[in-house]
Amino acid sequence: MGCALRKPADSVDCRRHKTATAGGGNNAVKIQEKQEALAPERRRPRLESFITSHQGWPPWLVVVAGDALGDWTPRRANTFEKLAKIGQGTYSNVYKARDLVTGKIVALKKVRFDNLEVESVKFMAREILVLRRLDHPNVVKLEGLVTSRISSSLYLVFEYMEHDLAGLAAGVGFKFSEPQIKCYMKQLLSGLEHCHSRGVLHRDIKGSNLLIDNEGILKIADFGLATFYDPKQKHPMTSRVVTLWYRPPELLLGATSYGVGVDLWSAGCILAELLAGKPIMPGRTEVEQLHKIFKLCGSPSEEYWKKYRLPNATLFKPQQPYKRNILETFKDLPSSSLPLIETLLAIDPNDRGTTSSALNSEFFTTEPYTCEPSSLPKYPPTKELDIKLRDEEARRLYYSVLPLVTCRCFCLGAIKTCIFYHFQAKGSKWKNQCS
């Protein structure tokens, strides 16, 4: 089996807190959500003062995020030694660091509040509240909080994990076996089962947010887009969540009332991607993403359109129906995986089942059985950021050794500028690529 949990090239549907699946920015999803939250008013109240309050917390943090802080006592930034940057985003950086008190290696997520806007602090406070509600072997653990004396920054302290699934899957010539894929998927679904049982939707399941340690344990991380939900008391939520390649159709169609189905769809995309060895629906825009979904999973029925009455239905409803092609597309995958993929990638979120039903599916109860995490291979430290930097360096070296000649040529009936690459190897020919 192959695997390639690559990140989308589209930087529009990316994230705020750390580098993750979409190139130089898995940032825009969070930026968009934050902008939506700020939209009703242009001027936001700003919190003031870096003066330390009782228990060591700065007042600007206590005023807005007091409930999230609870009975914790802050650590000081100078009690940690930063060793290397392992993730980056618009509003945060993630560092590998050493706790100078205990000697333990940890991950420090530095969140910046440039203007101390109330909404920005509330956004972060929700992430802390979510993390403090969760306690499971397959969910990353928040171990503490660190404040800075000289800036409006806050560090979240996490257990350090050597790898993420996207980084491992992107390894050159690397392939996961079926038992290994079952092992990772079982851990992912177990972690999601815990989240959903605690009333939490992750809303950004993807390879770079699935961390793996040297013992083979997978943990769901980055809850910056997570939210609380109650299926009995539904309230409007933003549809601008989940990285594009893993975003379910109802969100692309503008749904503001949804549930666990959004995470299950993302899990289905990851399962199929690990088995197929490549992303299954790598769209560049929301329109293209919906088109890919309909081509693979079939277009929604008339009953679906009438039942959900989604805001973007009139914009994206296909003129001609698409038939469902999952079985034909994935005919070479293990037969036991197809029913689970079919279920998780159901167009109607109510048909995707639950994490519990997924864990009890044929995929996990037939041979070859899932392997134990401890039996997984030991890998050198690999994060998606490492893969990104490696690829950028490879591209830089590639183009630096190729002489470039700019010329004028006819391309598809129009004059365009083309760049010619001359390969020096014996027998090579001039090749061109229109800009």
C-alpha positions, 0 to 999 in steps of 0.5 A: 500500500502507498501513502501520501498525506500531502498538503493542499497547494491552495493557501486560501483554505489553510490554518492559523496556528501552525504549518500544516497541510497547505504549503506556506499557509495552513492559515487562511481557514482560521484567518477567515473564521477570525475575520467572520467573528470580527466582521460585525464591528470594525473597532474592537476593544483592546485589553491593556496592561502587561502587569502581572495580576494575582497568581501570575496571570496578566490582567488582559488574559484573566479578563477574557480567559479566566474560565480557561485558566482555571486553577492553573499557575503560569510558568515563565518563558525563561524556564524553557530553552527553545531548541528548534522551530517545528511549526509556523503560522500567521499567529503562532509558532511551534518550538521544540524546547527543553523544560529547564526545571524537569529536563523534559523535551516539550513542544511550545506553541507561542500564540501572539496577540499583537493588539490584545483584541478581545476576540483574539484572546477569546479564540485562544481561550476556547482552544484551551477549554477544549484541550482541558476537557479532553483526556485520552491516549490518542489526543494530545495533552496540554501540560501547562501555560507559559506567560511572557513578561515582555510581550502579549504572548502566551505559550501552550505547553504540549508533550513532544511528538517526533512525527506527524502523519503527513511528514511520514507519508511524504517520505520518499519511497515510503509505504505503509502496510495494511496492518500499519494503516489499520493501526493508525486509523484505529487510533485516529477513530478512538481519539475522535470517539473521545472528542465526540463523546465530550461534545467536541468537534475537531473541524480540521482532521488532516495528516499534519494534525495527527502526531506520532511518537517513537512508540507508534502512538498517534495523537490528534493535535491542533484544536485551534478550530475545534468547538463545543457542540450539543446535538440536542441544542444546535446553534449556528457555526461557521462553515469556514473550517476544515482544510479544503481537501478534507472538507465535507460537501455540506460545509462547502455548500455553506452549512451552519448546522452540523455535527460529528459527520464533518470529522468522519468525512475527513477521517474517510479521506485520510483512510482512502489516501493512505491506502491509495498512496495519494490524496483522493480529492486535491481541489484547488478551489471550493468549486473544484473541490465540490466537483471532485466530490460529486465525481467520486461520491455522486451528486446529492439527491433531490431529497438532500437538497430539499432536506438541508436547504443549504445557502450555496445550493443554488450556486453549486447544484450540478445541472446533470447528476453524477453517479457514485464511483467509489467502488470503481475508483478504489477497486484495487484497495483491500476489499474490507476497506471499501464498505468503511470508505463508502460509509465515511464518504457518504454525501449525507452526513447522517449516513456516515455513522459514528466513530464507534460504528467505524471501529466495529467495521469489517476493516478492523475485524478481518485479516490482516489485523491491525498491528500493535503501535510498539511494532511500528518502525522507528523513523527519524524525526519528521514533520510536515514542515521538514518535508516542506523545507526539504522540497523548497530546497530541492526546487531551489537547487534544481532551478539554480543549476538550470540555465534559463533563457527567456524568449518570445514564442507562440503558445496556443495562438498567443504570444507568451513568455516562455522559459527554456530549460536546457538539460546538459545530460547526453541526448537531452533536448530543449524543453519549455514551459509557458509562464 
